[in-house]
Amino acid sequence: MRRTLITLLLLLVAVINASPASSVAATTTAATTEKGAEYSAVVKLIETHYKVKHRGIPFVANLGVKTAKVVSKDARRVLRFGTFKLAIFEDQDFSGRDATGDIRARFRQTLEPEWHPLVAVRLEEEGQTYTYTKADGDKFKVLIVIIGQRDATVLQVNLNPEEFAKLLLNPERESRELTNEATSVEQ
Amino acid sequence: MRTKLNSWTKLLCLAVALVAAGATAGRAQQPQAAARLQLDNEASLAQKSSELIDVNLDENLLRIIPKKIITTTDTGEKVDIGKIVGGLRGVYVRSYGFTNEGEYGESNLTGVRAQLRSPGWARLVNIIKKKAGENMHVEVYMMTATGRIDGIAILALEPKRLTLVNIVGTIDLEQLSQLEGQFGIPELGIGNGDNKDNKPAPKKQ
């Protein structure tokens, strides 16, 4: 009887002390999605939000990487993230002050909490930059959305810890550089 | 009967002691948790502003940064950012730009100021300086509940821009100035000695 009582009391104590940690764990393991689904969802979201169409990419992008190995010094830099997914929206209308406010809310609904919002920037001249990250084994998935007045890009890359650290040091600048590298290889 | 009652009492005391020990362990992590400010209370600012910078680096991300990573500041000084980052638990930046003066006011800062009045926070410096010909008012707060610095908060008020920075973890003013320009933290000129007017801050808010 006494032994049962002691066990019950210890169990009670353990439950009380462990409860906050277990609730955090439950929150962080929630919401796993299909591979690559978020990238497609973000592209689709931009299309519906701004009523625009993107130019098809993965095949062209991969072709670009292979060519880049022998073509230019700038292009070779793209190898730091190997294969990538890229959607380009060219010469379309992304203005509309009212629309910019809630595109961010819609990214949040689509990507969080599984993806971490690293940086969100909205500048009058440079446009909008949204960068989300997610750990993926020993690499890091990075999803970058850049929306200008007439153009937009959605880029998803996998970075190794060293390259990822560079992104963390200067999130906005590095997001733009990664996108510039991807789009310059593609051309 | 009496022996049985004593046993019950002992067991209850043991249970209470164990619960208390758990709670104490939890509180030991609290100062740095308290140094984390809820900056998104000012969400209306994001709607009103024409420009926005929002950076979120939590502890998991900061741990990825190598222990030694040398960067060069604007003044050409070499800084080991990795060493500074080693003591940090989070870096959060919100910067709102407005088209006209007067589009934000003290009423937009009530949430942050209320948090900065909570125990452990103290205003360290109050700087008024000129930036691009306009007055810039910078307030630096420190969370020092444990006798060391557990976090820093910066409020930078310009006529058309409001910047809120919250750094959680162990950091001093010199290291803070070295972090300017990194992690989305804007160049605020803290600790570079070119301030037009440094006002001594009251000991405690």
Interface residues (C-beta under 8 A of the other chain):
Chain A: R2 L5 I6 L9 L10 L12 V13 I16 N17 P20 G101 H116 P117 L118 V119 A120 V121 R122 L123 E124 T133 A135 F140 P161 E162 F164 A165 L168 L169 N170 P171 E172
Chain B: S7 L11 L14 A15 L18 V19 G22 A23 A25 G26 A46 Q47 S49 S50 E51 L52 I53 D54 V55 N56 L57 D58 N60 L61 L62 I64 I65 P66 I69 T71 I81 G97 Q182 F183 G184
